[in-house]
Amino acid sequence: MNREPELTEIGSRLGGEAAEHIAQRAEDYCECERQRIELSNQARINALHVEGSRLIKLERQIEDRLRHAPPAGDSRGRKREAYFYWFTGIVLAIAAFFFSLIAFAPYRLGWFGDLYCLGVALVTPFSIEVFLDAWKSERLFKAIVTVVFVAALSGGTLLAAIRGDLLSQQVHEMAPAIVIEDEVPPTPPPQTSFYDSTHDSLRILMLLLALAIDLGAGVAIHRALLLGGSSREDFEKLSRELANIRERLAEIVFEITALNHAPGIFVARFWRDFYRSMLTQTVRQAATRLLGLALCLLLFGGGRASGQERLNLVIAVDLTASEAVKDLDGQSQFGKNIQGVTHLLASVPTNSKVTIIGITEKSFAQPYILLSATVSDYQGYFGERLAAARQQLIRAWQKRSAQLGPNARSSDVLGALLVASALFQEAPARQRKILVLYSDMRHVTTALNLESPAHISLDRVLTTVETQKLLTNLGGVEVFVLGADAAGANVSQWEYLKQFWTIYFKKAGATLAGYSILCEAPQLEP
C-alpha cells in the first residue's frame, strides 16, 4: 500500500495544528492580560467616580453662591438694594404691628395686647426668612413672591371696588335741590346700607392685604440679609474656582473613559503587533527564496496554472440497508465508506468545491445534501490555511456522519447521478469535475432492479434506462466507484454490474477512472 499521501497529510496536519496552537496560546495570553488590566483599573475608576461626585456637589454650591455674588464693580449698587429691602421689610413689619393694634383694639387688652401685636408683627417675617433660608429653593422663593404679588394685586382690586361703592353711595345720598319750609319734605326711598354691601369685600381685602404684608415683609428681610451676606463674596474668585472644578471634572471623565477602554485598546494593539510580527518574520525568511521561487514560476508557470484549476468534487454515499453487511473483521461496509470519505476530504486541494450527497430510495425526488463546502484558493505561506481548512472539513463531516446510518429501504443510484449532473452544471465551465461513489451500485427502484436478477441483460437494461430518461449528462467528469462490494452476489453478477456501469458512464460522457471493491481514496491533485 502506498503511504506517501498519508505522510504528506501528516506534515500538513502538523503544520496546521502548530499554527492553531500558536494562535490559541496568543489568544489565551491576550485574554488574561485583558482581564488583569480591567481589574487593575477598577479601583482607580471607583476613586474617580467618588471624586467626581464630590466635585459635582461643590460645583452646585459655587454656582449658587455665584448667582448671589455681586459682579465686579457693583458692590455699591448691591448695598443700596439691600438698604431698600431692609426699609421695605421694616415698614411692612410696622404696618403689620399697627394693623394688629386695630384688630385687638375692641378687646381693650392694654399693654398685653400691644406686646402680642408686636410679637405677631415680628414672628411672621422672621419665620418666613428662616423657612426660605432652610430650604434655599429658587422655586419656593418664586412661589412665595407670586403669592405676595397675587394677594397685593387682588387686595388693590378689592380696595378700588370699595372706593367705587363709597363714591356711588355719596352720590345717592346728596341733599335735595330745594326745601320748602312749610311743607313736609318727601320721604327718600329706602336704600341699602353701604356697610352692609361692602362687608364681605372688606373682610377679603383685609385678609389679602394682611397676607401680602406679612409675606412681603419676610421676603424683603430675606433678600436684605441675602444681599448683605453675599456682598463679601468675590465674583472673580468664585468664577476661577468654578472653572477649575469644571476643568477637573473634564479630566476625570477623560481618565475614566481611557481606563474603561484600556482592555479593548490592549487587545487591538496586541493582535496588530502579533500579526505584523508574523508577517515581518515570514517576509524575512522568504526573502532569500524569492529569486528561486520566481525562476520556478517562470519555468513551470504553465503547469502551475493548470494545477490551480478549480476542482468540483461530488461525493455520493450509499445509505441503503445493503451497506450494513459486515466483513470478517466485524466492520460494516457503511463504516468503511464513511472512513473513505474522511480520508478523501483530508486530501482536498485548494480552490475546491466539495458536495456530499446521500444515496437513498428517493435520491432524485428528495435530494439529501449531507455537506457542502468551498475551500479557499490560498493555502497560506506554509500551507497552514489549507491544513486548517481540511481539519474543519473533516470535523464537520464527522459530526454529520455520526447521525447517519444504512436505513434506506432501496437504492436510487441513477437518481443520485442525476443530482450530481445538476451540481456539475451549476458550476463554471472551466473546472475539473470528479464524482466519487461509495456504493455497491445496486440500483433498486420500481422502474429498474439491478440487484435481484442473477443475470443482467445489458441491452435490455440500457434500453430501459434510455426509455425512462435515466441517462444523465456527465460530460468531462472523472468517476470513481469505491466500496462496490460483492456481498450476497457471485463473481458473474458483480462483473455484469461493472460492465453495465462502464457502458452507462461512457454513454453519459464520463470517464470511469476506477471501479473497486476497496475504499482507497483517489488522487485529487493532478
KOLGUZA-672328 format. One record per residue (C-alpha): x negated, y, z; residue number from 0; residue in one letter. Coordinates in steps of 0.02 Angstrom, whole numbers. Each point is the difference from the previous one (the first is absolute). Layout:
N
c1 / c2 / c3 / n / res
X / Y / Z / NUM / a
...
***
This chain:
526
c1 / c2 / c3 / n / res
0 / 0 / 0 / 0 / m
-65 / 172 / -48 / 1 / n
-19 / 104 / 159 / 2 / r
-73 / 155 / -82 / 3 / e
166 / 97 / 4 / 4 / p
18 / -42 / 184 / 5 / e
-174 / 67 / 37 / 6 / l
39 / 159 / -95 / 7 / t
163 / 15 / 97 / 8 / e
-95 / -18 / 165 / 9 / i
-114 / 144 / -44 / 10 / g
146 / 111 / -48 / 11 / s
93 / -49 / 157 / 12 / r
-150 / 39 / 110 / 13 / l
-21 / 170 / -83 / 14 / g
184 / 43 / 23 / 15 / g
2 / -59 / 180 / 16 / e
-158 / 100 / 38 / 17 / a
78 / 159 / -71 / 18 / a
160 / -31 / 98 / 19 / e
-101 / -32 / 159 / 20 / h
-96 / 163 / -15 / 21 / i
158 / 99 / -37 / 22 / a
91 / -82 / 148 / 23 / q
-143 / 36 / 122 / 24 / r
-6 / 180 / -60 / 25 / a
187 / 16 / 23 / 26 / e
-11 / -71 / 177 / 27 / d
-138 / 122 / 47 / 28 / y
96 / 146 / -75 / 29 / c
158 / -45 / 97 / 30 / e
-94 / -17 / 166 / 31 / c
-87 / 166 / -24 / 32 / e
164 / 83 / -47 / 33 / r
80 / -62 / 162 / 34 / q
-151 / 58 / 101 / 35 / r
10 / 176 / -73 / 36 / i
188 / 6 / 29 / 37 / e
-16 / -52 / 182 / 38 / l
-149 / 115 / 32 / 39 / s
93 / 151 / -69 / 40 / n
158 / -33 / 99 / 41 / q
-67 / 73 / 163 / 42 / a
-57 / 160 / -86 / 43 / r
167 / 15 / -90 / 44 / i
95 / -15 / 165 / 45 / n
-111 / 133 / 80 / 46 / a
29 / 117 / -147 / 47 / l
189 / -26 / 14 / 48 / h
-7 / 50 / 184 / 49 / v
-105 / 154 / -38 / 50 / e
116 / 47 / -143 / 51 / g
153 / -11 / 112 / 52 / s
-82 / 112 / 130 / 53 / r
-50 / 128 / -132 / 54 / l
176 / 2 / -74 / 55 / i
73 / 45 / 170 / 56 / k
-133 / 134 / 24 / 57 / l
38 / 67 / -173 / 58 / e
184 / 20 / 43 / 59 / r
-43 / 90 / 162 / 60 / q
-117 / 122 / -89 / 61 / i
129 / 30 / -137 / 62 / e
126 / 46 / 136 / 63 / d
-124 / 117 / 85 / 64 / r
-49 / 74 / -166 / 65 / l
181 / 32 / -43 / 66 / r
15 / 116 / 150 / 67 / h
-174 / 73 / -4 / 68 / a
-13 / 180 / -64 / 69 / p
-88 / 18 / -167 / 70 / p
-166 / 91 / -2 / 71 / a
22 / 188 / 31 / 72 / g
185 / -15 / 59 / 73 / d
-19 / -8 / 190 / 74 / s
74 / 175 / 29 / 75 / r
155 / -38 / -101 / 76 / g
22 / -162 / 94 / 77 / r
-11 / 90 / 167 / 78 / k
130 / 127 / -55 / 79 / r
114 / -143 / -51 / 80 / e
-26 / -81 / 170 / 81 / a
44 / 164 / 88 / 82 / y
157 / 13 / -104 / 83 / f
55 / -176 / 51 / 84 / y
-38 / 37 / 183 / 85 / w
105 / 159 / -7 / 86 / f
143 / -90 / -87 / 87 / t
-2 / -145 / 122 / 88 / g
-4 / 114 / 153 / 89 / i
142 / 109 / -65 / 90 / v
106 / -152 / -39 / 91 / l
-35 / -73 / 173 / 92 / a
53 / 166 / 80 / 93 / i
157 / 1 / -107 / 94 / a
39 / -177 / 57 / 95 / a
-25 / 58 / 181 / 96 / f
125 / 142 / -17 / 97 / f
124 / -109 / -92 / 98 / f
-11 / -120 / 146 / 99 / s
33 / 143 / 121 / 100 / l
156 / 46 / -100 / 101 / i
59 / -181 / 6 / 102 / a
-25 / -16 / 189 / 103 / f
61 / 176 / 46 / 104 / a
181 / -53 / 32 / 105 / p
-59 / -128 / 128 / 106 / y
-90 / 132 / 106 / 107 / r
-144 / -112 / 53 / 108 / l
-111 / 146 / 45 / 109 / g
-188 / -21 / -7 / 110 / w
22 / -190 / -9 / 111 / f
86 / 23 / -165 / 112 / g
-137 / 116 / -61 / 113 / d
-133 / -130 / 43 / 114 / l
100 / -135 / -89 / 115 / y
17 / 111 / -155 / 116 / c
-188 / 30 / 1 / 117 / l
-32 / -188 / 4 / 118 / g
122 / -28 / -143 / 119 / v
-86 / 136 / -103 / 120 / a
-172 / -79 / 25 / 121 / l
33 / -187 / -1 / 122 / v
70 / -10 / -177 / 123 / t
-147 / 86 / -90 / 124 / p
-123 / -94 / 111 / 125 / f
79 / -170 / -35 / 126 / s
8 / 33 / -187 / 127 / i
-184 / 51 / -6 / 128 / e
-52 / -155 / 98 / 129 / v
110 / -109 / -109 / 130 / f
-75 / 67 / -162 / 131 / l
-177 / -13 / 68 / 132 / d
28 / -180 / 55 / 133 / a
68 / -60 / -166 / 134 / w
-105 / 111 / -113 / 135 / k
111 / -40 / -147 / 136 / s
16 / 120 / -144 / 137 / e
168 / -75 / -48 / 138 / r
68 / 21 / 176 / 139 / l
-59 / 181 / 6 / 140 / f
85 / 35 / -167 / 141 / k
159 / -82 / 63 / 142 / a
7 / 109 / 158 / 143 / i
-35 / 157 / -101 / 144 / v
140 / -50 / -119 / 145 / t
119 / -19 / 147 / 146 / v
-49 / 173 / 64 / 147 / v
28 / 73 / -172 / 148 / f
171 / -82 / -24 / 149 / v
57 / 49 / 177 / 150 / a
-57 / 181 / -21 / 151 / a
78 / 14 / -172 / 152 / l
162 / -79 / 57 / 153 / s
5 / 110 / 155 / 154 / g
-27 / 156 / -103 / 155 / g
139 / -53 / -117 / 156 / t
120 / -27 / 145 / 157 / l
-50 / 167 / 75 / 158 / l
38 / 87 / -164 / 159 / a
170 / -85 / -3 / 160 / a
37 / 61 / 177 / 161 / i
-49 / 177 / -49 / 162 / r
120 / -10 / -147 / 163 / g
141 / -57 / 114 / 164 / d
-38 / 142 / 120 / 165 / l
8 / 131 / -139 / 166 / l
163 / -71 / -63 / 167 / s
75 / 6 / 175 / 168 / q
-50 / 183 / 20 / 169 / q
81 / 46 / -163 / 170 / v
166 / -80 / 45 / 171 / h
6 / 79 / 173 / 172 / e
-20 / 182 / -58 / 173 / m
124 / 129 / 73 / 174 / a
154 / 55 / -106 / 175 / p
-19 / 152 / -111 / 176 / a
137 / 103 / 95 / 177 / i
86 / -13 / 167 / 178 / v
169 / 87 / 31 / 179 / i
15 / 45 / 181 / 180 / e
188 / -17 / 21 / 181 / d
7 / -168 / -88 / 182 / e
-52 / -168 / 61 / 183 / v
-154 / -60 / -99 / 184 / p
30 / -154 / -103 / 185 / p
-56 / -163 / 76 / 186 / t
-152 / -68 / -92 / 187 / p
14 / -176 / -67 / 188 / p
-79 / -134 / 106 / 189 / p
-182 / -33 / -46 / 190 / q
-120 / -139 / 37 / 191 / t
-128 / 36 / 136 / 192 / s
-177 / 28 / -68 / 193 / f
-76 / -98 / 141 / 194 / y
111 / -149 / -30 / 195 / d
-43 / -7 / -186 / 196 / s
-188 / 15 / 24 / 197 / t
-16 / -111 / 155 / 198 / h
-58 / -158 / -93 / 199 / d
-114 / 93 / -118 / 200 / s
-82 / 92 / 144 / 201 / l
-30 / -163 / 93 / 202 / r
-82 / -79 / -152 / 203 / i
-99 / 160 / -29 / 204 / l
-71 / 0 / 176 / 205 / m
-43 / -185 / -15 / 206 / l
-93 / 22 / -164 / 207 / l
-90 / 157 / 57 / 208 / l
-52 / -82 / 164 / 209 / a
-67 / -149 / -99 / 210 / l
-92 / 113 / -121 / 211 / a
-73 / 107 / 139 / 212 / i
-60 / -147 / 107 / 213 / d
-74 / -99 / -145 / 214 / l
-71 / 157 / -80 / 215 / g
-87 / 49 / 161 / 216 / a
-78 / -173 / 15 / 217 / g
-56 / -2 / -182 / 218 / v
-72 / 175 / 13 / 219 / a
-100 / -42 / 157 / 220 / i
-61 / -162 / -80 / 221 / h
-59 / 92 / -154 / 222 / r
-83 / 134 / 107 / 223 / a
-95 / -131 / 102 / 224 / l
-46 / -94 / -158 / 225 / l
-68 / 153 / -87 / 226 / l
-88 / 60 / 155 / 227 / g
-79 / -171 / 36 / 228 / g
-56 / -31 / -181 / 229 / s
-74 / 171 / -25 / 230 / s
-166 / -64 / 66 / 231 / r
-9 / -138 / -132 / 232 / e
-136 / 24 / -132 / 233 / d
80 / -25 / -170 / 234 / f
-165 / -24 / -92 / 235 / e
-64 / -124 / 128 / 236 / k
158 / -103 / -6 / 237 / l
-6 / 1 / -190 / 238 / s
-179 / -64 / -2 / 239 / r
40 / -134 / 129 / 240 / e
151 / -58 / -101 / 241 / l
-106 / -7 / -159 / 242 / a
-132 / -105 / 89 / 243 / n
132 / -121 / 63 / 244 / i
74 / -21 / -174 / 245 / r
-172 / -26 / -74 / 246 / e
-36 / -135 / 128 / 247 / r
168 / -82 / -37 / 248 / l
-46 / -5 / -184 / 249 / a
-166 / -82 / 45 / 250 / e
91 / -130 / 106 / 251 / i
119 / -42 / -143 / 252 / v
-148 / -18 / -118 / 253 / f
-96 / -112 / 121 / 254 / e
152 / -111 / 37 / 255 / i
33 / -21 / -186 / 256 / t
-183 / -44 / -32 / 257 / a
-1 / -127 / 143 / 258 / l
161 / -82 / -60 / 259 / n
-67 / -16 / -177 / 260 / h
-175 / -55 / 53 / 261 / a
37 / -189 / -11 / 262 / p
72 / 17 / -175 / 263 / g
-144 / 112 / -56 / 264 / i
-125 / -129 / 65 / 265 / f
88 / -142 / -94 / 266 / v
2 / 98 / -164 / 267 / a
-183 / 52 / 21 / 268 / r
-53 / -178 / 47 / 269 / f
76 / -82 / -154 / 270 / w
-64 / 139 / -111 / 271 / r
-178 / -28 / 62 / 272 / d
23 / -190 / -4 / 273 / f
51 / -7 / -182 / 274 / y
-126 / 133 / -51 / 275 / r
-139 / -99 / 85 / 276 / s
55 / -162 / -84 / 277 / m
8 / 86 / -169 / 278 / l
-170 / 82 / 27 / 279 / t
-84 / -163 / 50 / 280 / q
80 / -92 / -144 / 281 / t
-57 / 131 / -124 / 282 / v
-177 / -5 / 69 / 283 / r
-9 / -189 / -12 / 284 / q
74 / 0 / -174 / 285 / a
-113 / 138 / -66 / 286 / a
-144 / -120 / -33 / 287 / t
115 / -112 / -101 / 288 / r
83 / 130 / -109 / 289 / l
-122 / -18 / -143 / 290 / l
16 / -189 / -8 / 291 / g
188 / 13 / 13 / 292 / l
6 / 124 / -142 / 293 / a
-104 / -117 / -109 / 294 / l
114 / -145 / 42 / 295 / c
152 / 102 / -47 / 296 / l
-79 / 47 / -166 / 297 / l
-52 / -178 / -41 / 298 / l
155 / -89 / 59 / 299 / f
129 / 138 / -19 / 300 / g
105 / -98 / -124 / 301 / g
7 / -156 / 108 / 302 / g
30 / 104 / 156 / 303 / r
147 / 86 / -81 / 304 / a
80 / -164 / -48 / 305 / s
-30 / -69 / 176 / 306 / g
98 / 144 / 74 / 307 / q
153 / -42 / -105 / 308 / e
158 / 0 / 104 / 309 / r
56 / -171 / 60 / 310 / l
184 / -43 / 12 / 311 / n
10 / -158 / 107 / 312 / l
165 / -90 / 25 / 313 / v
4 / -149 / 119 / 314 / i
149 / -118 / 9 / 315 / a
17 / -113 / 153 / 316 / v
117 / -149 / -5 / 317 / d
121 / 2 / 148 / 318 / l
99 / -157 / -46 / 319 / t
19 / -154 / 108 / 320 / a
-112 / -104 / -116 / 321 / s
-150 / 97 / 67 / 322 / e
30 / -67 / 176 / 323 / a
-84 / -167 / -43 / 324 / v
-154 / -33 / 107 / 325 / k
-167 / -75 / -51 / 326 / d
-100 / -128 / 95 / 327 / l
-79 / 138 / 103 / 328 / d
172 / 49 / 65 / 329 / g
1 / 169 / -88 / 330 / q
146 / 42 / -112 / 331 / s
-22 / 59 / -178 / 332 / q
92 / 160 / 49 / 333 / f
-131 / 38 / 133 / 334 / g
-138 / -28 / -128 / 335 / k
86 / 120 / -119 / 336 / n
9 / 133 / 136 / 337 / i
-186 / -20 / 36 / 338 / q
-38 / 5 / -186 / 339 / g
88 / 168 / -14 / 340 / v
-101 / 63 / 149 / 341 / t
-165 / -49 / -83 / 342 / h
57 / 79 / -162 / 343 / l
41 / 166 / 85 / 344 / l
-175 / 0 / 78 / 345 / a
-75 / 16 / -175 / 346 / s
114 / 135 / -70 / 347 / v
-106 / 132 / -89 / 348 / p
22 / 187 / 0 / 349 / t
132 / 85 / -107 / 350 / n
121 / -145 / 19 / 351 / s
188 / -16 / 11 / 352 / k
51 / -154 / 101 / 353 / v
177 / -69 / 4 / 354 / t
51 / -162 / 88 / 355 / i
170 / -76 / -41 / 356 / i
89 / -154 / 64 / 357 / g
64 / -145 / -104 / 358 / i
173 / -46 / 63 / 359 / t
162 / -71 / -72 / 360 / e
45 / 179 / -55 / 361 / k
-169 / 67 / -54 / 362 / s
74 / 103 / -142 / 363 / f
172 / 40 / 69 / 364 / a
-70 / 58 / 167 / 365 / q
-186 / 39 / -18 / 366 / p
-93 / -24 / 164 / 367 / y
-145 / 124 / 11 / 368 / i
-109 / -58 / 144 / 369 / l
-137 / 132 / -12 / 370 / l
-48 / 144 / -114 / 371 / s
-159 / 102 / 19 / 372 / a
-122 / 107 / -99 / 373 / t
-187 / -3 / 30 / 374 / v
-94 / 163 / -26 / 375 / s
-123 / 17 / -144 / 376 / d
-136 / 63 / 119 / 377 / y
-90 / -134 / 99 / 378 / q
-106 / 117 / 107 / 379 / g
-188 / 27 / 5 / 380 / y
-33 / -172 / 71 / 381 / f
163 / -84 / -47 / 382 / g
74 / 37 / 170 / 383 / e
163 / 69 / -70 / 384 / r
28 / -154 / -107 / 385 / l
-40 / -115 / 147 / 386 / a
121 / 95 / 111 / 387 / a
134 / -7 / -136 / 388 / a
-20 / -188 / -15 / 389 / r
12 / -23 / 187 / 390 / q
159 / 104 / 9 / 391 / q
73 / -97 / -146 / 392 / l
-39 / -167 / 83 / 393 / i
74 / 57 / 167 / 394 / r
159 / 58 / -86 / 395 / a
15 / -167 / -92 / 396 / w
-31 / -103 / 157 / 397 / q
132 / 99 / 93 / 398 / k
131 / -25 / -136 / 399 / r
-45 / -180 / -44 / 400 / s
21 / -50 / 183 / 401 / a
188 / 21 / -25 / 402 / q
6 / -104 / -160 / 403 / l
37 / -185 / -22 / 404 / g
44 / -126 / -136 / 405 / p
188 / 19 / 22 / 406 / n
65 / 29 / -177 / 407 / a
113 / -142 / -63 / 408 / r
-61 / 8 / -182 / 409 / s
-139 / 81 / -100 / 410 / s
32 / 133 / -132 / 411 / d
-176 / 11 / -71 / 412 / v
56 / 71 / -169 / 413 / l
96 / 137 / 90 / 414 / g
-158 / 47 / 95 / 415 / a
-92 / 11 / -167 / 416 / l
134 / 119 / -64 / 417 / l
-25 / 109 / 154 / 418 / v
-190 / -4 / -24 / 419 / a
22 / 52 / -182 / 420 / s
102 / 150 / 55 / 421 / a
-134 / 49 / 126 / 422 / l
-135 / -8 / -134 / 423 / f
102 / 103 / -122 / 424 / q
28 / 139 / 129 / 425 / e
-188 / 27 / 18 / 426 / a
-110 / 99 / -122 / 427 / p
-52 / -89 / -160 / 428 / a
-189 / 7 / 27 / 429 / r
-25 / -121 / 142 / 430 / q
-53 / -176 / 40 / 431 / r
150 / -109 / 41 / 432 / k
-17 / -156 / 108 / 433 / i
142 / -113 / 56 / 434 / l
-38 / -129 / 136 / 435 / v
133 / -131 / 37 / 436 / l
-15 / -99 / 162 / 437 / y
131 / -132 / -42 / 438 / s
27 / -180 / -53 / 439 / d
87 / 77 / -154 / 440 / m
151 / -114 / 18 / 441 / r
137 / 114 / -65 / 442 / h
169 / -59 / 64 / 443 / v
159 / 95 / -43 / 444 / t
170 / -44 / -70 / 445 / t
-58 / 50 / -175 / 446 / a
-166 / -97 / 2 / 447 / l
-73 / -135 / 112 / 448 / n
-185 / -41 / -16 / 449 / l
-14 / -105 / 157 / 450 / e
123 / -144 / -9 / 451 / s
-31 / -72 / -175 / 452 / p
-133 / -135 / -4 / 453 / a
-48 / 53 / -176 / 454 / h
14 / 178 / -67 / 455 / i
46 / 25 / -181 / 456 / s
-103 / 151 / -44 / 457 / l
96 / 45 / -157 / 458 / d
169 / -11 / 87 / 459 / r
-58 / 98 / 151 / 460 / v
-81 / 137 / -105 / 461 / l
158 / 13 / -105 / 462 / t
102 / 20 / 160 / 463 / t
-119 / 134 / 61 / 464 / v
16 / 100 / -161 / 465 / e
189 / -25 / -7 / 466 / t
23 / 59 / 180 / 467 / q
-111 / 155 / -34 / 468 / k
-124 / -60 / 131 / 469 / l
-156 / 31 / -105 / 470 / l
-75 / 161 / 66 / 471 / t
-133 / 118 / -68 / 472 / n
-168 / -24 / 85 / 473 / l
-110 / 71 / -138 / 474 / g
-180 / 28 / 55 / 475 / g
27 / -81 / 171 / 476 / v
-125 / -122 / 76 / 477 / e
97 / -137 / 91 / 478 / v
-69 / -109 / 140 / 479 / f
108 / -142 / 65 / 480 / v
-66 / -60 / 170 / 481 / l
64 / -126 / 124 / 482 / g
94 / -97 / -135 / 483 / a
5 / -159 / 104 / 484 / d
64 / -167 / -61 / 485 / a
91 / -52 / 159 / 486 / a
143 / -118 / -41 / 487 / g
-50 / -11 / -184 / 488 / a
-114 / -111 / -103 / 489 / n
-143 / 54 / -109 / 490 / v
106 / -8 / -158 / 491 / s
130 / 117 / 70 / 492 / q
-134 / 123 / 60 / 493 / w
-84 / -1 / -172 / 494 / e
165 / 27 / -92 / 495 / y
40 / 147 / 116 / 496 / l
-171 / 75 / -31 / 497 / k
23 / -17 / -189 / 498 / q
168 / 88 / 11 / 499 / f
-71 / 149 / 94 / 500 / w
-150 / 8 / -117 / 501 / t
115 / 12 / -150 / 502 / i
117 / 122 / 91 / 503 / y
-137 / 123 / 46 / 504 / f
-71 / -8 / -176 / 505 / k
172 / 43 / -73 / 506 / k
16 / 141 / 130 / 507 / a
-165 / 75 / -62 / 508 / g
-97 / -38 / 160 / 509 / a
-165 / -89 / 26 / 510 / t
6 / -148 / 119 / 511 / l
-170 / 22 / 82 / 512 / a
23 / -136 / 131 / 513 / g
121 / -137 / 51 / 514 / y
-57 / -92 / 157 / 515 / s
64 / -102 / 145 / 516 / i
-121 / 95 / 113 / 517 / l
24 / 178 / 67 / 518 / c
-172 / 70 / -41 / 519 / e
12 / 188 / -28 / 520 / a
-44 / 56 / -177 / 521 / p
-133 / 129 / -40 / 522 / q
88 / 168 / -10 / 523 / l
-149 / 107 / -49 / 524 / e
-62 / -27 / -179 / 525 / p
***
